[in-house]
Amino acid sequence: MALESNLDLEQSIHAMAISSHVEAAKLGPGRFPHIPYQYSSPYYLASMVSSYNNSATDLHHHQQDQDTDPDAPPRPVGIHSLKPSLLRYIFSFLSVQHYDYLNHRTHIIYNHLGPASLVCKSWNDIASPLLWQERTFHGWKAGDELNTFLQMTENADFSSTHEYGEFVKRIEIIDSHDVVDKKNGQFVINWITPDVVLALSEHCSKRLRDLTLVFATGRQISTEIEEGIIPWGALAESCRRLFILSLANYICPILPVGNEHPFHTFSTHTNPLTELVLKRCKSIPAETFRQLARTCGKALTKLVLLDSDEYLGTAEMIEFARNCPDLRHLHISWIESVTPKINDEVVLELSSNCQRLEYISLLDANEISDESFQTLAKLRYLRNLILPRAGTTQSGMAYRQESLIALAKSCKRLEQLHLVAPGATSSRFFEALLYCPHLQVLVIYELSKGLLIDQRFKTLGLAKYVDPESLESYKLVWHKKT
């Protein structure tokens, strides 16, 4: 689509240049000076073509004049002659990039298209879907902006030009900390209320595919009364195109698991999610985790469960591994007061069922022995492996050097590797890393002391793509030269 737009734009520019040359030649010097087109500036294109008398009526009369007078000079191409795809391409230069810190990716938003949408109806029809497809609410003015947004999406009096809620594809709401909660002594305000979520499910459900809600950490709406419960069930039933859900600091109400539990109802009726991100969320029942694994199934490609509590256990992780074979990104951790639940059984299920995994980060896993670690060599697409607490000498589960070598030789796409490797007693492991030409970050803990002064490192070729950054006791860190 982008290629076709570029070709159409180049053809229009070429036609404009030919028209300008022909008219300047026939009218003589000084009567119609030719202005060269600057391709790198879309604003110049819009200003130049709008400077001509380019209304649709004039173009129609000019076409009639050309039919009666074949010798009449060709008229420059006007703005109304450009296809909507070309105008959309021009408007794309008014976009800005917004970095999503919760999911670590960049989104493109079109907040500067407001003036362009007021030029004329045709521009409004093109600019409005771009302007409304991404809505982000955070900061001091987010409360007023959110209320205005909800009022426009409701469209109760039918006076608006469009049903703006139908354009929305992504919503991000971050609770602010600008109101004092006297009970807890914290600055907290709740913009994510049951009424707000219900309004989103009613008026923004047609195309909504990405929802990010960051709750305030100090206080949330009481879960003891029905009015204070987030209507997750209504959201799941209405938003049938929801594929990405990201929640942070959400405190799930402690209720019996079943139809009366709001978040469990969501896990049962939601559209299969492709990405599920839960950070610092508390009291989500274990059965809800298992139901999410069954509902998402093959659609799930990214699973992030950070700072989880005791409700997320080994059985829940195994359920995700068995039901989500297309999982590509896995990032799991628990709060400090909870014993990590990742063991050999979980790793064996992941390496057997999720063989397209590209990113694995198990920050708190310390019960992974060499028996399951050696099966990670099956993951041929693996790019990032982060196991900073597994395989330590203290745990008595140190990995054998043969397993480390097999991992390096099999996973040739590795870009980042964090391991505890007391079993690397010779330079053979580092020689095997030469099979990973894309390696950019290498962090090795508990490396054998004798290897730190091994002069053979200079002949391994590591200096071609890694550079020593720090050397503290038994820890080695390398990063790729830039």
Disulfide bonds with the S-S distance in Angstrom:
none
